[in-house]
Amino acid sequence: MSQHAQTIPSPHRFTRDEYRRMAEALLFRNERVELLDGVIVTMSPQGSPHAATVHRLLRVLQLAVGSAATVRVQAPIVLNDWSEPEPDIAVCDADSNDYAREHPRADQVHLVVEVADTSLAYDRTQKAASYAASGIPEYWVVDLAARQVDVFNAPDAIAGRYTRHTVVAEAGSIPLATAALCVADILPPA
């Protein structure tokens, strides 16, 4: 009886460079995808409440940060060699070229916001872990169904988690450097 060495198959993790080459070859032509931890993830289609909330966030955050920062909408940020997600909102260092040369790196990102309806569990777990591991200082998940915002901050990059998590109800507000954001102002009508 001969013994054969057994191997366990492992999935291929894509790098940002591989991902970019696939995108340039139009492999994702009809899909909205992002790269997270080496995995190409198909993003959910956006419903009207999701799109309206993203627009409201953009308007409120642009007013709050003015020219001190750049507010990006559904545009890539670079977490590491394996992750290039496209969060609904990213508040980044001000850049006179609007990041035309390269996407903002994690150390240039101050706040990431994901608006969640069908992706709530994923946004609270995998995305939160990736953003924390990259040192993103603050991460919000706007929970459309519960009409609240999960605010994660104080990242522990080594553990890949946030050490503080606060739930802010529709009637509450979230402190920003220059003002407070009223949760009701960013939610679509009930």
trRosetta pair geometry for C-beta under 8 A, 3 or more apart (Angstrom, degrees):
i j d omega theta_ij theta_ji phi_ij phi_ji
11 39 7.8 28 126 -97 142 94
12 38 8.0 -138 135 166 50 112
13 37 7.3 -73 -142 144 120 61
13 38 2.8 -6 -166 173 99 147
13 39 7.0 -54 -127 -53 75 61
13 82 6.2 -13 162 -136 119 119
14 18 4.5 -130 -160 87 89 125
14 19 5.0 106 139 -59 127 88
14 22 7.7 -36 -151 -3 146 139
14 35 6.3 -103 89 -133 114 121
14 38 5.4 149 43 -163 52 64
14 39 7.5 131 26 -83 96 16
14 40 6.2 28 26 -41 146 95
14 82 7.6 126 85 -144 52 70
15 18 4.8 99 51 8 76 100
15 19 6.8 -137 95 -4 41 90
15 38 7.3 -11 -70 -114 37 84
15 81 5.4 -32 -147 162 95 93
15 82 6.4 -69 -119 -92 51 57
16 19 5.5 -56 -146 40 32 116
16 20 6.1 35 155 -22 67 106
16 35 6.4 165 -102 89 63 157
16 78 6.9 23 -113 -130 159 99
16 81 5.7 -123 4 -164 104 46
16 82 7.0 -117 -36 -78 81 12
16 83 7.5 -36 -70 50 102 21
16 84 5.1 101 -121 -34 105 124
17 20 5.7 -52 -145 35 29 111
17 21 6.5 30 155 -18 63 104
18 21 5.8 -55 -150 35 31 110
18 22 6.5 32 152 -19 65 105
19 22 5.8 -55 -152 35 30 111
19 23 6.5 30 151 -18 65 106
19 35 4.5 -37 -113 -66 163 145
19 40 6.7 166 -119 -88 104 102
19 84 6.4 180 93 35 150 127
20 23 5.6 -54 -149 36 33 112
20 24 6.3 33 153 -19 66 105
20 84 8.0 49 -59 24 90 168
21 24 5.6 -53 -146 37 33 112
21 25 6.4 27 154 -14 64 108
22 25 5.7 -60 -148 42 31 108
22 27 4.4 -50 179 32 88 138
22 28 6.8 70 131 -19 99 99
22 40 7.8 -60 88 -90 156 148
23 26 7.6 38 176 -78 35 25
23 27 6.9 -79 -81 42 28 88
23 28 5.7 -28 -110 31 70 117
26 29 4.5 30 -180 -67 90 105
28 31 4.8 -90 -165 62 80 99
28 33 4.9 -102 -141 21 141 126
28 40 7.8 -140 -83 -171 128 131
31 42 5.8 -69 -172 -126 122 97
32 42 7.1 92 76 -164 62 62
32 43 4.3 -64 113 55 105 111
32 45 7.7 133 26 -92 131 50
32 86 8.0 -110 -179 67 95 143
33 40 5.3 9 179 -179 132 93
33 41 6.4 151 -157 76 75 43
33 42 5.5 -43 -98 -99 84 49
33 43 6.5 -173 -99 -4 25 86
34 40 7.7 165 82 -151 27 55
34 41 5.6 -23 63 60 77 96
34 43 6.2 61 -3 -50 101 113
34 76 7.5 169 -132 -105 97 86
34 84 6.7 -142 -168 97 80 65
34 85 4.7 55 165 -133 138 53
34 86 4.8 -143 -95 12 123 89
35 38 7.2 10 -176 -106 96 12
35 39 7.2 153 -154 73 57 36
35 40 5.9 -31 -97 -97 70 62
35 41 7.5 155 -104 14 19 83
35 82 7.1 -144 151 162 109 47
35 83 5.9 -171 115 -134 84 34
35 84 4.6 38 55 42 109 83
35 85 7.1 -123 67 -65 51 48
36 39 5.9 -31 71 62 71 87
36 41 5.4 -2 23 -4 112 131
36 83 5.3 36 -131 -128 43 97
36 85 5.4 42 -82 -75 97 102
36 126 6.7 80 142 148 139 115
36 127 7.0 -62 -139 -96 148 69
36 130 5.7 -79 -162 -74 99 167
37 82 5.6 22 -147 132 27 121
37 83 5.8 17 -47 -75 42 108
37 126 7.4 -105 5 -170 135 104
37 130 6.0 -120 -46 -96 100 118
38 82 4.3 -38 -54 -160 79 112
38 83 7.6 -54 -29 -60 49 68
43 86 7.5 -66 -56 64 152 111
43 119 7.8 -22 -152 -74 71 148
44 117 7.8 -138 111 65 151 90
44 118 4.9 163 -132 71 163 124
44 119 5.5 -148 3 -46 132 108
46 50 4.5 -134 -156 90 84 129
46 51 5.1 96 149 -56 126 91
46 54 7.8 -35 -148 -3 141 138
47 50 5.0 99 55 8 69 105
47 51 7.2 -139 98 -2 35 91
47 117 6.5 -30 30 40 123 164
48 51 5.8 -58 -143 41 32 108
48 52 6.0 32 160 -20 68 108
48 188 7.7 100 127 -120 83 165
49 52 5.7 -55 -143 38 29 111
49 53 6.3 30 158 -21 64 107
49 117 6.8 101 83 -72 117 139
49 144 5.5 105 133 -156 128 142
49 188 4.6 -127 -137 26 78 149
50 53 5.9 -59 -151 35 27 109
50 54 6.5 27 153 -18 64 105
50 88 8.0 -124 179 -114 92 137
50 115 5.2 142 -149 116 77 127
50 117 5.8 -96 -69 -8 108 122
50 144 6.8 -76 -80 -54 67 152
51 54 5.7 -53 -149 34 33 112
51 55 6.4 32 153 -18 65 106
52 55 5.7 -56 -150 37 32 112
52 56 6.3 32 152 -19 66 106
52 188 4.4 70 96 -87 136 116
53 56 5.6 -52 -145 37 33 111
53 57 6.3 37 154 -20 65 104
53 115 4.7 141 97 -131 129 142
53 142 5.8 177 167 123 139 152
53 144 6.6 -118 -39 -91 156 107
53 186 6.0 61 -155 157 78 83
53 187 6.4 -3 -108 -120 104 38
53 188 5.9 -82 -58 -29 82 91
54 57 5.7 -54 -149 36 30 113
54 58 6.4 35 152 -23 63 104
54 73 6.3 101 169 -150 111 110
54 74 7.2 17 -162 -36 148 107
54 88 4.9 -121 -110 -175 108 111
54 89 6.7 180 -145 -49 77 96
54 115 5.6 -107 -62 -6 82 146
55 58 5.6 -51 -150 32 32 115
55 59 6.5 30 154 -17 64 105
56 59 5.8 -55 -150 37 32 110
56 60 6.2 23 157 -12 67 110
56 185 6.7 177 175 141 118 66
56 186 4.5 154 117 -141 119 54
56 187 7.5 -96 82 4 161 14
56 188 7.5 -165 -16 -69 142 62
57 60 6.0 -62 -143 43 28 105
57 61 5.8 17 165 -11 67 115
57 88 7.2 65 61 128 153 113
57 89 5.1 -104 129 -53 133 152
57 113 5.9 -156 -168 105 152 158
57 115 7.4 -145 -15 -62 144 116
57 142 7.4 -119 -68 -41 133 152
57 186 5.2 52 -73 -144 71 122
58 61 6.3 -63 -139 43 20 102
58 62 6.1 22 163 -20 62 111
58 71 6.1 144 -142 135 67 132
58 73 5.5 -9 -91 -76 126 126
58 89 6.6 -157 -74 -106 68 114
59 62 6.1 -57 -146 34 22 109
59 63 6.7 20 157 -15 59 108
60 63 6.0 -60 -155 37 29 110
60 64 6.3 26 152 -19 65 111
60 181 5.9 92 152 -133 132 105
60 185 5.8 114 -92 123 141 122
60 186 5.9 -82 11 -79 151 96
61 64 5.4 -55 -143 38 36 113
61 65 6.1 10 167 -1 72 109
61 71 4.9 136 110 -113 115 142
61 89 6.5 122 13 -172 162 140
61 91 6.1 -125 180 -81 132 119
61 111 7.9 -148 -138 84 135 139
61 181 7.6 -1 -78 -97 70 137
62 65 6.6 -67 -136 47 25 91
62 66 7.7 88 168 -78 55 24
62 71 5.1 -109 -76 26 76 146
63 66 7.4 12 -173 -64 26 64
64 176 5.1 1 -179 116 139 164
64 177 7.9 120 161 50 102 78
64 178 5.7 159 -174 64 73 109
64 179 5.2 -121 -126 41 96 118
64 181 6.7 -41 -68 -72 153 99
65 68 5.2 -123 179 63 76 94
65 69 4.1 -58 177 45 138 107
65 71 6.4 148 46 -49 137 105
65 91 6.2 172 -57 -150 158 121
65 176 7.8 -103 -63 174 77 134
65 177 7.9 65 -104 47 74 115
65 178 7.3 159 -93 19 38 130
66 69 7.9 87 64 29 52 70
66 178 7.8 14 0 26 107 172
67 94 6.3 50 162 -118 63 141
68 94 6.1 -126 163 -44 22 124
69 91 5.2 32 144 -179 142 91
69 92 6.3 153 -172 74 93 35
69 93 6.6 -89 -128 -131 75 15
69 94 5.5 -112 -107 -56 22 75
69 110 6.6 -67 -129 21 145 137
70 91 7.4 157 79 -157 45 47
70 92 4.8 -26 65 67 97 92
70 93 7.0 9 16 90 99 36
70 94 5.5 131 -33 -117 85 42
70 95 5.5 -32 -27 23 148 86
70 98 6.5 158 -138 -126 141 62
70 99 7.1 167 115 -16 163 108
70 104 7.7 -179 72 -58 126 139
71 89 6.6 -22 -169 -160 93 97
71 90 7.6 158 -156 80 46 45
71 91 5.5 -18 -102 -102 72 73
71 92 7.9 167 -87 21 24 73
72 75 4.3 -89 173 47 117 122
72 77 7.5 147 74 -62 147 98
72 89 7.2 142 78 -159 55 45
72 90 4.6 -12 58 59 106 94
72 91 7.8 -171 20 -79 73 26
72 92 6.2 24 -6 2 114 119
72 99 7.4 -14 -84 29 136 145
72 104 7.3 -161 -11 9 150 128
73 88 7.0 -19 -152 170 67 52
73 89 6.2 -16 -104 -99 62 63
74 86 5.4 37 -170 158 58 106
74 87 7.4 -126 -98 96 39 34
74 88 6.0 -6 -68 -129 78 40
75 86 6.2 -138 121 -144 4 89
75 90 7.0 -104 64 31 86 119
75 99 7.8 126 140 83 139 140
75 103 7.2 -172 147 -129 93 103
76 84 4.9 4 -159 171 120 97
76 85 7.1 153 -137 88 65 28
76 86 5.2 -47 -79 -87 56 82
76 103 4.5 -56 101 -119 98 153
77 84 7.2 179 76 -154 37 57
77 85 6.4 -14 51 67 87 75
77 86 7.7 149 8 -102 71 36
77 87 6.6 -6 10 10 122 104
77 90 5.2 161 -53 -117 134 165
77 92 7.4 -174 -110 -78 116 126
77 103 5.8 -169 -117 159 27 114
77 104 5.3 -31 -128 75 86 90
77 105 7.5 121 -177 -132 80 10
77 106 7.0 99 153 -80 110 55
77 109 5.5 43 -155 -71 145 143
77 112 7.3 -113 28 -98 158 118
78 83 7.6 125 -164 93 44 69
78 84 5.7 -16 -104 -107 60 84
78 102 7.6 -21 -16 162 141 100
78 103 5.1 130 -28 90 95 110
78 104 6.9 -166 23 96 84 39
78 105 4.9 -39 73 -108 107 58
78 106 6.7 -100 96 -27 61 72
79 82 7.8 -52 82 70 102 67
79 83 3.8 -22 54 91 121 120
79 84 7.1 -152 15 -77 82 35
79 85 6.8 38 -21 10 122 96
79 106 5.1 67 -129 -65 51 119
79 130 6.0 2 -169 165 170 98
79 131 7.3 -104 -112 -99 129 45
79 133 7.7 60 174 85 122 91
79 134 4.0 -88 -156 -89 94 151
79 136 7.8 -52 -114 -40 98 110
80 83 5.4 49 43 32 79 96
80 106 7.4 0 -48 -18 67 134
80 134 6.3 -140 -32 -103 95 102
83 130 5.7 170 -134 -167 160 127
83 134 7.2 -114 77 -64 140 135
84 103 7.0 93 -148 67 105 162
85 127 7.0 101 -123 -131 163 98
85 130 7.1 113 -27 113 136 144
87 90 5.1 109 63 -56 120 94
87 112 4.6 -121 -111 -164 174 100
87 113 6.5 121 160 60 119 43
87 114 5.7 -94 -148 -73 90 78
88 113 5.6 -71 74 102 101 81
88 114 5.4 126 7 -125 108 39
88 115 4.8 80 -70 5 174 91
89 111 7.5 -14 118 115 101 97
89 112 7.1 153 88 -161 64 41
89 113 3.9 6 56 50 110 110
90 104 6.9 -178 134 59 137 136
90 109 5.5 -54 -170 -135 109 113
90 111 7.2 165 -154 89 43 57
90 112 5.3 -7 -106 -107 78 73
90 113 7.7 -157 -69 22 38 71
91 109 7.2 108 74 -161 49 65
91 110 4.9 -55 100 64 98 100
91 111 4.1 22 37 49 114 100
91 112 7.9 -139 22 -65 70 35
92 95 7.1 -12 114 -13 116 111
92 99 7.3 25 98 -50 157 135
92 104 4.3 -91 -137 -108 149 169
92 108 5.1 31 -163 135 100 92
92 109 5.1 -40 -100 -99 82 59
92 110 6.8 171 -103 7 25 82
93 104 7.0 162 34 -133 86 123
93 108 4.4 -80 10 -160 112 89
93 110 7.6 122 -53 -29 56 102
95 98 5.9 154 92 -78 101 15
95 99 5.2 79 82 -48 159 68
95 104 7.4 -145 -30 -82 143 101
95 108 7.9 34 -56 -178 117 138
97 100 4.5 -97 157 23 101 104
97 101 6.2 37 112 -10 148 95
99 102 6.6 -82 -166 83 80 42
99 103 5.9 50 173 -126 128 31
99 104 5.5 -69 -103 -43 141 79
102 105 8.0 13 127 -42 117 86
104 108 4.2 -126 -165 89 100 125
104 109 5.6 122 128 -61 126 87
105 108 5.1 89 56 8 69 104
105 109 7.5 -135 102 -12 37 94
106 109 5.6 -61 -149 29 37 114
106 134 3.9 -130 -125 163 153 111
106 135 5.7 101 144 59 122 89
106 136 5.9 -97 -157 -63 93 78
107 135 6.8 13 -86 90 68 130
109 112 6.3 25 165 -55 129 95
109 136 5.5 -32 102 -121 117 94
110 137 5.9 -26 -157 44 53 120
110 138 6.8 7 153 34 63 102
111 136 7.7 105 -121 175 17 101
111 137 7.2 -52 -72 72 57 90
111 138 4.7 -21 -108 79 80 105
111 139 7.4 170 -158 -83 57 34
111 140 7.0 16 -175 -2 103 102
112 131 5.6 -130 47 -127 146 139
112 136 5.4 -12 -2 -178 118 150
112 138 7.6 172 27 96 62 57
112 139 5.0 -9 65 -115 94 79
112 140 7.4 -171 94 30 50 66
113 139 7.6 168 -84 -162 38 50
113 140 4.5 -8 -114 65 83 105
113 141 7.8 171 -158 -83 58 26
113 142 6.5 35 -178 -19 103 105
114 119 7.2 -93 164 102 125 124
114 123 4.5 -159 104 -140 146 129
114 127 6.2 40 -32 130 159 161
114 139 7.7 10 4 -176 97 93
114 140 7.4 -176 31 93 58 59
114 141 5.3 -13 68 -114 96 70
114 142 7.2 -159 96 23 46 76
115 142 4.6 -21 -115 62 66 117
115 144 6.7 54 178 -47 89 107
116 119 5.0 -116 -133 75 88 78
116 120 4.1 117 152 -87 132 63
116 123 4.6 -124 -81 23 132 152
116 124 7.8 0 -69 -33 174 86
116 141 5.4 5 -3 -175 130 97
116 142 6.4 162 20 74 72 56
116 143 5.7 -22 70 -102 106 53
116 144 6.6 -157 85 2 50 88
117 120 7.1 -55 160 -42 6 96
117 144 4.7 -24 -85 45 87 132
117 145 6.5 116 -138 -37 68 91
119 122 4.8 -62 -170 53 80 116
119 123 5.2 83 127 -30 95 103
120 123 5.9 -61 -144 38 25 109
120 124 6.2 16 162 -13 64 111
120 141 7.1 104 -142 168 67 129
120 143 6.0 58 -123 -121 120 90
120 145 7.4 -56 -57 21 148 118
121 124 6.0 -62 -146 41 28 106
121 125 6.1 0 164 1 65 117
122 125 6.4 -74 -139 48 23 93
122 126 5.5 -28 -164 35 69 112
122 127 6.3 67 141 -13 73 103
123 126 8.0 -37 -79 57 13 76
123 127 4.8 -25 -138 39 45 137
123 128 7.1 77 152 -35 49 87
123 141 4.8 135 130 -123 122 122
124 127 7.6 47 3 51 15 95
124 128 5.7 -1 -177 -19 31 132
124 141 5.8 -49 -76 -25 74 174
124 150 6.5 25 -108 75 100 169
125 128 6.1 -49 -123 34 4 107
125 129 6.5 -1 162 -14 51 109
126 129 5.8 -58 -148 35 27 111
126 130 6.4 23 157 -16 64 107
127 130 5.7 -56 -147 38 33 109
127 131 6.2 28 158 -15 68 108
127 139 7.8 174 130 -172 95 140
128 131 6.0 -58 -145 41 28 107
128 132 6.1 27 158 -18 65 110
128 139 6.1 160 -121 106 72 151
128 141 7.5 -50 -69 -42 107 126
128 152 5.7 136 -140 -44 111 175
128 161 7.2 33 132 -134 102 60
128 162 6.3 -80 -179 -3 106 110
129 132 5.9 -57 -143 39 27 109
129 133 6.1 27 158 -20 64 109
129 160 4.5 32 -168 156 86 105
129 161 6.2 -23 -110 -81 72 64
130 133 5.8 -54 -143 37 28 111
130 134 6.4 19 158 -12 62 111
130 160 7.5 9 -71 -158 26 104
131 134 5.9 -65 -150 42 29 107
131 136 4.1 -52 -177 38 90 135
131 139 4.8 101 115 -82 154 143
131 152 7.8 106 89 91 127 134
131 155 7.3 -123 124 -102 73 136
132 135 7.7 49 179 -67 33 22
132 136 7.0 -74 -74 46 29 85
132 139 7.4 -83 -57 0 75 142
132 152 7.2 -78 -71 149 107 130
132 155 4.0 -178 -147 -140 70 102
132 156 6.5 10 171 50 116 54
132 157 6.7 -165 148 -95 65 44
132 159 7.6 -42 134 86 128 76
132 160 5.5 110 88 -173 107 39
132 161 5.1 40 116 -137 166 4
132 162 4.9 -131 -96 -51 125 67
133 155 7.7 -123 -30 -179 19 122
133 157 5.5 86 -154 -156 36 62
133 160 3.9 -1 -69 -112 104 83
134 155 8.0 -52 65 174 50 162
134 157 7.1 -156 31 -127 6 101
135 155 5.6 174 -129 85 35 143
135 157 4.9 -9 -68 -81 81 124
136 139 5.8 73 109 -60 123 101
136 155 6.4 108 61 -48 53 151
137 153 6.3 12 158 -145 66 89
137 155 6.6 -118 -113 1 30 109
138 151 7.1 -20 -165 -168 100 87
138 152 7.0 152 -158 84 50 58
138 153 4.6 -11 -105 -97 78 99
139 151 7.9 147 81 -160 48 42
139 152 4.4 -16 65 64 95 109
139 153 7.4 174 23 -74 64 53
139 162 6.7 -133 38 -62 114 143
140 149 5.3 -14 -165 -175 109 112
140 150 6.8 149 -158 78 52 56
140 151 5.5 -15 -103 -103 82 63
140 152 7.4 -170 -78 22 32 74
140 174 7.4 4 -101 -131 135 168
141 149 7.0 156 76 -160 45 59
141 150 4.3 1 53 51 99 109
141 152 7.5 45 -6 -9 95 108
142 149 5.3 -25 -103 -105 62 86
142 186 6.7 -104 -121 122 141 126
142 187 7.6 -175 -171 -88 117 78
143 146 4.3 3 122 43 125 104
143 147 7.2 -63 96 -1 81 15
143 148 5.2 -2 55 63 112 76
143 149 7.0 -175 15 -92 79 29
143 150 6.4 71 -27 -17 111 96
144 147 7.1 17 -172 -76 32 52
144 187 7.4 149 -127 -138 65 92
144 188 7.6 15 -142 27 107 104
147 169 7.6 36 109 -166 83 64
147 170 4.5 -5 144 -64 107 121
147 183 7.8 109 162 144 72 119
147 187 5.7 51 -144 -137 85 156
147 190 7.0 -7 -91 -94 147 104
148 167 5.6 20 158 -179 136 93
148 168 6.2 164 -168 81 83 47
148 169 5.1 -42 -109 -112 105 41
148 170 6.3 -84 -80 -41 61 66
148 183 6.9 -4 -136 -172 42 153
149 167 7.5 159 81 -157 43 51
149 168 4.8 -13 61 59 93 102
149 174 6.4 -55 87 -52 146 134
149 183 5.5 -149 -3 -119 114 115
149 186 7.9 46 -64 68 130 135
150 165 6.5 -14 -173 -166 96 95
150 166 7.6 153 -160 80 49 43
150 167 5.7 -25 -102 -102 65 72
150 168 8.0 -177 -83 19 17 75
151 165 7.2 154 81 -155 53 44
151 166 4.6 -15 61 63 105 92
151 167 7.6 -178 18 -86 77 21
151 168 5.9 46 -15 -11 117 113
151 174 5.9 163 -82 -125 141 121
152 155 7.9 62 143 -78 100 78
152 162 3.8 141 -179 31 104 173
152 164 7.0 146 -157 87 46 62
152 165 5.3 -9 -102 -103 74 78
153 162 6.2 85 44 -160 11 122
153 164 5.1 -21 66 70 76 113
154 162 6.1 101 70 -169 65 76
154 163 4.3 -69 112 55 115 100
154 164 4.4 77 27 6 120 105
155 161 7.6 173 -149 101 64 27
155 162 5.4 -50 -96 -101 59 68
155 163 7.4 160 -120 0 9 83
156 159 4.2 12 114 38 121 109
156 160 7.4 -44 93 15 80 20
156 161 5.6 -1 53 64 104 70
156 162 7.2 159 12 -115 77 16
156 163 5.4 87 -31 -47 107 102
157 160 7.2 25 -172 -75 32 47
162 165 6.1 111 98 -65 117 85
168 172 4.2 -134 -170 92 86 135
168 173 7.2 -101 -170 67 133 10
168 174 5.5 -118 -18 -68 176 90
168 183 5.5 178 125 -59 106 136
169 172 4.9 100 54 -5 68 109
169 183 6.8 178 110 58 33 158
170 183 5.2 -139 -137 106 32 119
170 184 5.3 73 173 -78 82 79
170 187 6.2 -39 -127 5 100 157
171 183 7.3 -6 31 55 14 113
171 184 6.7 32 -97 -44 36 117
172 182 7.9 176 109 -146 33 56
172 183 5.5 40 69 0 70 126
173 180 4.2 49 152 157 132 116
173 181 6.1 161 -163 77 80 40
173 182 4.9 -41 -100 -95 97 52
173 183 6.6 -144 -94 -14 38 77
174 180 6.6 159 73 -165 35 72
174 181 4.7 -16 57 58 93 99
174 183 6.9 91 -17 -63 96 84
175 180 5.3 -39 -102 -106 51 85
175 181 8.0 -155 -70 17 5 75
176 179 5.3 7 59 62 111 63
176 180 6.4 175 16 -99 79 27
176 181 5.7 75 -29 -25 116 97
181 185 6.9 -125 -175 58 71 123
181 186 6.9 22 169 -30 113 124
182 185 4.3 87 76 -8 96 109
182 186 7.8 167 91 -7 59 82
183 186 6.3 -69 -160 37 40 100
183 187 6.5 32 152 -22 74 111
184 187 6.0 -60 -142 33 34 109
187 190 7.8 23 135 -60 122 74
